[in-house]
């Protein structure tokens, strides 16, 4: 592996970034007076700040590197994660769900579940979510430190400790506001750091038309139709026609409906950013404002992967090629890091690596701020110490930030020794997450859904996910962590197809069982209890005054129209 | 919230952009063979500095 050597100027840029990130934390410290300041930014942020943070918290380094890897592996069909998955879900959460999240004054997603259903549903969600966030931030810390060790020769321990301590410092100082302000800064850094990379790569590949020609070489070499890498919908009629191995139905239902709605509409990591907005209208606009740059992100994160694979099959003037793994397959994860090292001279290289660092930190800070809130409000205040002073919970918020980062670091070190444990944990989290959206959908739009229905519905959804995984296997995979441990009765063409269908089964089981069990049990909440939590018992939102672009419904319609246009252009 | 986020963003990009642009002016042109002959430090640095200044101006005008 070719290592990249950094010059003084590269380190100077990285140092400037670190100084600003910490400076923002220090400057915000004096505004953290109550726990609500610390955990919810005092519900005071304007929509554009909350919106960019909404976007950035999700834009971890794994997302950036992983999306480029998928772009190389599957081509432009990867854009379905955005143009079918994320964007419609973000519009849905903004227009339809935010009135209940924000209007209920719940301080977290699990707290909403407590208000709407009961204590056990909240406890299940709070504990699984808290565990999941600290572990996933540990896993991404591990991935980043490994990458920097390989690429730059940085010491694994130094990478872990420096990045963890910086995130720790700015969150304990300035709480959620500090995390959010830094996410906005990181957003601009990521965008402005990667644009020149895409520009240079595209130039090397001969522009969009040159890239398409090269991608046709990639596609035919892999026995697909020439357009399989450069057309997003044309090859979705059968799983055999596209490199993802999925057909349109499994993709729209599994990825679009279940997985994306499940993530964007119920994950407290992102919802927290909208809850920090200063008004209902701003909270509803938060995901909609985020959706506009989000729909352009495929050009920033997927396109580099497509460029990398295209240039690997048919060399450009600069001779870029993806490296191989020891087993002779391409190392797709290296698409962005290798392009940075290949095209950027000293100076820009520092900017590019700082952008990568920023994406990692924003992802980690997002996890940590969501963790400390759920821990403090839902677990500590809920079950350990109910009636302490607000100052005590503020103190606990800072302590749990330290604790959360500590556990993440431990998870990162654990991953160096037991990679399988991490794969296993991620699999379990996927089972727990898959059915969630059914619970929220029924909770918000069907007042008859009961606490028992929600709780046992969730359990049956998780169980259905596990059973489906146990009974199926992706093509050419070994029985075990990939599935089939109950005896494989169905073989999917790809792992992605298996994931999508696991999600579809989990969601359907949760939906059906929640309804059945709700009908069989008594509703313990009165209509008055549910006011503001369920659609039919909540006064309609008055049509808001102001220009059309500040009204959620109109803004949502515009976002959907734009994303349809993008789908059609790259059909 | 007391601090207008556009101010630190503006400062940081002005600083980084300025640094890149100056480096672009004084560095050996041979460095830019890998960026397809373009002095990306100079061009992109100047753009970043401009972006930073716009952010600073926006942050200031909001205060007034």
Interface residues (C-beta under 8 A of the other chain):
Chain A: X9 X12 X13 X16 X17 X20 X23 X24 X27 X28 X30 X31 X41 X42 X44 X45 X49 X177 X181 X184 X185 X188 X192 X196 X200 X203 X204 X317 X318 X342 X343 X344 X345 X346 X347 X348 X351
Chain B: X1 X2 X3 X5 X8 X9 X11 X12 X13 X15 X16 X19 X20 X23 X24 X27 X31 X32 X34 X35 X36 X38 X40 X41 X44 X45 X48 X51
